[in-house]
Amino acid sequence: MSVWASTNYAPLIEDIEQRLDKTAELYQQQHADEARRTVQMAYFEVFENLEGPIRINISARKSYEMESAFGEIRRMIGEKKPLADVQARIDWLKAALREVEPVLDGGHRLV
């Protein structure tokens, strides 16, 4: 059983991580348009549900940094940056998500 399984925000974070991994995989396979769509949908379909809780429980700055990373990854793919650079930004975002999860789980909920 995963440690993530007992938390409320874990399914959202895991969904984003899977989509980010898929983004890197698609980009590696030279499917840039699909990779850009995948990271964009990770933001619009999933991360937007975390923005408010991150802003309230951590900071607006952290929320903005993480939100910006989605756009930066998308832009890097569009500019055909090296896979290693795109992967590094994806890894940063995944680490940031893991870092905020315990704080969100113990924090205030938006109703």
N, C-alpha and C positions, 0 to 999 in steps of 0.2 A: 504494500500500500504506500502510495506516495505521500510525502509530507504535505504536498500542496492540496491533497484531497480534502483536508479538513477546513480549509479557508474559503471565505466567500469570494475573494477576488482572484483566487487561483485559476478558475476556468478561463477567465478573461485573459490573464497573463499568459497562460499556456497557449491559448488560441493565437495571441499576438506572436509569441515565440515561434510557433509552428509556421505561421504566415511569413515571418522574417526568414526562417530557414528555407522556406519554399522560394522566397524572393532571391536568396543567394544561389539556390540551385538553378532556378530559371536563368539568372544572369550568367552563371557559369556555362550553361548550355546555349548561351547567346540568344536567349529569348527576352530581349530587353523590354519590349512593350508589355509582355505578360508580367515580367518582374516589377515594372513600375506600377502596373495595375494592382498587383498583389500587395505591395507595400502601401499603396494608397487605400486599398480596402481594409487593410489591417488598422489603419488610422480611422477611417470613417465608420467602419462597421463595429470596431471593438474599442480602440483606445479612447474615443470620445466618451465612452462610459466611465473611464477612469480619470479623465481630466478634472472634473469637479472634486472628487474625493482627494486627488493629489493636491489640488490647490488648497483645500480646506485643512487637510491633515499634515501637509508638509510645507509647501510654499507655491506661490504663483510662479516663481522663478523656475522651480524644478519642473512644474507642469509645462511651462513654456520651453525649457531645454529639451524635454522629452518629445513634445509636439514637434519642435523644430527638426529633431533628428529624423522623423519620418519624411519630411520634405527634403531634407538634405540627402537622404538615401535615394529618394526618387530622382533628385537633381543629378546626383553622382552617376546614376545609371544612365540618365539621359545624355550626360556629357561623356559617357563611355570611359569612366575612370577605371583604374585597375581593380580587378575582383578583390584583391587583398585589401584595398582601401575601403571598398564597399563593405566587405566582411568585417573589417575593424569597426566601422560605424554601427553595423548591425549588432556586433558583439557588445559594444558600449550600451546600446539601447536595451538589449536583453539583460545586461547586468544591472542597469538602472531600474528596470522593471522588477527584478528579483530583490533589489534593495528596498523599494518602496512597499512591496507586498506586505511584510509584517506590520508596518506602520499603518497601512490602510486597513488591515484586518482588525487591528485594535482601536481604530479611530472612529470618528463620527461618520454616520451614514447619511447620504442624501435620500430623502424620502419623496 
